[in-house]
Amino acid sequence: MATPSKFDEESGIIAREHVNQFIKKVAANLSSEKGNLLEIGPQERSLIRESFANFKIDTFDIVDTYGPTHVGDITKHNRSIADDAYDCVAGMEVLEHTIDPFGAVREMRRILRHGGYLLVSAPLNWRIHGPLPDCWRFTEHGFKVLLRDFDIIEIDILETPGRDLFPIHYNVLAKCDKFKNTQDSELKFRFIN
């Protein structure tokens, strides 16, 4: 049986705080907005509900264990959710657990209104974890590819102490652009030497 390392235990606490601070900051910046928010995979966490009290919040999960508003697979078309149904979608610590992260982003874009906000986060330098499966890790370049048809407002990076260029974690805030159709040749990445 594998045992989490001291680094994983300590970085897990730091990463959770990183996510929490990002949620609070974005919620404060959107405090004058109203509308519908969908939280994907919240389990028993309540910070989104507490922080985005100005939004009507629905929840979405692949299982009905925690009583979500919608049960389905975020990587597929979910008929129970109309196009453009949400003003904000939050998928914190979700993408790494999907079988098809590109499908998940397509579905989140479909259910977001044009100009709606997307909050996503995922670890990079952290152990395999539950809920299973834990399939993916994304760099900032990976997020730019995944979110190519969004306007990325912020990529919030939690660096690994003493190890530049291998961050522990990323949070991303993006705006949905229904008219964007970015080609591979149009993608721009931060130069890293």
Buried (B, 14 or more C-beta within 10 A) or exposed (E): EEEBEEBBEEBBEBBBEBBBEBBEBBBEEBEEBEBBBBBBBBBEBEBBBEBBEEBEBBBBBBEEEEEBEBBBBBBEEBEEBEEBBBBBBBBBBBBBBBEBBEBBBBBBBBBBBEEBBBBBBBBBBBBBBEEEEBEBBBBBEBBBBBBBBBEBBBBBBBEBEEEEEEBBBBBBBBBBBBEEEBEEEEEEEEEEE
